[in-house]
C-alpha cells in the first residue's frame, strides 16, 4: 500500500455496513474540525456535497485533512473522479457476501419502520425483495459502485496499492483500528460496534458460493485486502 502523506488530505471511502457509524467517532476525535463527513440525504435525489480542498493559489487547505463519504458511481459521485486531486484513500472491507446480506436486513428493518428512502422516495423494501435469496441474486451490483471506477479483475492488484494507504477488515476490527492508527499517526482505541442489523430469516448457505462465482471481483478485492491487512498486522505486532 502507498505511504500516507499527512500534508495532503485523505479520503475515507465508506462502504455501507462496514462499521462506518462506529468509525465516525474515531475520525472526529483524530482529525477534529479538519474531518468532513459528506452526507447524502436520501429524501432528496441530489449529488453528494463537496468541500473545497485547495485555496486560490492551489495550496491544500489546512482545515481539510480527512473527507468521508459513500462515494458511489451509480449516483454520479464515485472515485477517483469526484475528488481527482486527492490520491490517497483508506477503507474498511467486509466479506462481500456477508455485506450484501447485512444490507438486505438493514434495509428491510428500516423499511418496516417507514424509514427506508431511496432517491427521494419512501420504499417498501419487502415488496421489492420478499426474501434474502431474491436480493442477493438481483441487487448486489451496488457494491461495485463503491470501488474506484477503474478497478477490474485484471488490474486490481496494481490499482489498489497505488490509491489506498490501508484497507481494513470488518471481521478483524480491533486489528484494523490499531493498524489504521499506526498508519495515520493517531492514538489507538477500541470502539463498540454500532448500527447492527437484525437477521430475522435464515440465509441459505448455498447462496454464498454462487455469489462468489457470479461476482468474482468483489471476492478477489476482499481477499487481496485481507492478505494486505494481515501482513500489516504482523509488521505492527
N, C-alpha and C positions, 0 to 999 in steps of 0.2 A: 504494500500500500504506500501511497505517497506521504511524504513528511508534512506535518501540519505547520503552517506558517501563521503565527499569531498576529502578524502585522496586516493580514488580509482577512476579510470576512469568510465565514464558513457556513454552509447550508446544511441544516438537518432536514433531510428528505424523509418525512414521516409517513411510513406505510401504515394504513389503518390496522387496528387490532394488534399492534406490535409495541405495546406499553407506552405509547406516546403520552397519555394522560399523566402517567407517573413521571416520565422524563421531563415534562414541562416544569415541574417543581425544581428539579435539579438544574436545568438550564437557566431558570430565573435566578437561582442562587449563584451560579457560576458567573454569569455574564451581566447580571443586573440590568440597568437601563439600555445596555447595548445589545440585549436579546430582543428579537422581534418575532412574535408569533403571528403568522398571517392566517386569518380565519375566513373560510368560505361560508356565507350564510345560505344554507340550503333552502330557506324560504324565498330566496330570490335567485334567479339564474344569472349570476354575474361572475365576472372574472375574479380570480384571487387578487386581493390588494397587493400593491408593491410598495417597498420603501426604497428611497434613493440610497445608493451606496458610495457615490463619489461627489466631490464638490465641483464647482465650475472649472477648476483647473485640473480635474481628473484625479485628484488625491482621494484615497479612501477616507470616508467619514469616520471619525473616531468613535462615534456613538452607534455604529453598526458593526458588530462583531459576529453575531450569530443570527441567521434567518431560518425560521422553522415554518414548514408548510406541507400540506398534502399536494405536492406538485404532481400534476395529472395531465397527460396528453389528451385524454378523452374530453377534458374540459377546456383545453386550449392553453394550459399553463404548465407544461411539462419541462423537464430538464433535458439538455442543457440550455435550451433557447430562452427560457423565461428569465434567467439571470446569466447571460452568456459571459459576463465579466468575472463571475465567481467560478473558480476552478478547483475548489476543494469542498468535499461533502463528507458527511457521515450519516449512517442509518442504522436501524436495527431490523433484522430479518427474522422470520419465523418459518418453520416448515410450511411450504405453500399450501398443502392440503389442509393442515390444521388451521391455517389462517383463513382460508376460504370458508371452512366450516364455522369458525368463530364469527366471521362476519355475517353468515346466514342467521345464526341465533341472536346476534346483537340486533340486526335489522328486524327480525321477527318480534323480538321483545319490545323494541321501540315502537313498532307498528301497532302492537296490541294496546299500547298506552296512547296512541294517537300522536306520537312524536317522531314519526319517520317521514321526512320530507326529502324530495329529490327534484332539483332544478325548479323550485318554486311550487311544487305540487305535493300535497299530502298523499302518501302511498299506502294502500292496503297490501302489505308485503305477502301475506299468506295467500291472497288471491293470485298473485303473480307466480309464487313458488310455494305450492302446497306441501312440499317436503324438502329435506336437505338434499336428497338424491337429485331432484329436478334442478335445484340451484347449482349444485356442483357441476352438473353436466351442461348447464346452459349459460352460466354467467361468470366464470372465473376470469375472463379476459381483462376485467378492470385492473387486476394486479399488474398486468403488463404495463399499463399506463403510468404506474408509479416508478418504473425503471427509467434510467436515461434513455432517450429516444433512439440512440444509435447502438444499443446493446443487442447482440444477436448470438445465436449458438456458435457462430464461427469466431467472433471477436471478444466475447465477454471476459476472457482471461487477460486480454490486453487493455480493454477499455476500463474495466472496473478499478484496477490498481492505479490508473492514471487520473482517476477522479476522486476516489474515496481515500480518506486518511484512516478510516476504520469502518467495518461493517460488523456490528454486534449481533448477538444471537439471543432471541427472546427466551429460549429454553435454558440458557445459561446466563441469566440476568445479573447475578452477583458478579461473575467474572467480567461480563460486558461492561458494567458500570465502573469496575476497577480499571479495566483497560482504557476505557474512554477517558477517565480522569487522568491517567498517566499520559496518554497521548496529548490531551489538551492542556496539561499542566495545571490541573484543578484538584481540589481536595476530594478524596473518595468518600462516598457514603452510600449506605443501602437505602432502598426505597420500598414502600409497600406497593403491591400490585393493585391497581385501581381499574374501574370500568370493566369488570369481568362479566362475560356473557353467561347466561343460564341455559344449559343444554336440556331441553325438555322432550327430546325424542332420540331414539337410537340412531347412531351413524353407522351405516353398513361399512364394514372394513374393506369390502371388495372395491369400494369407490376409490380407495387410496392409490392402488397400483394403476388403475385405469386413468386416474387423474395425472399421475406421473408420466404415463405414456402419451397422453393427449397434450400435455403442456411441459415438454422436456426442458425448455429454457428456464422456467421458474424453478424447477428442481435443481438444475445444474448451477444456477446462480446461488441458490441457497447452500448447496454442498461446497461450492467454492468459498463462500463467505465463512462457513463453518470451519473449514480447514485453516483459513487465514486467521480466524478468531482464536482457534486453539493453539496455533503456533505463537501468536502474540501472548496468549495466556501463559504459555511455557516460558517465554522470554521474561515475563514480569513476575514469575513465581519465585 
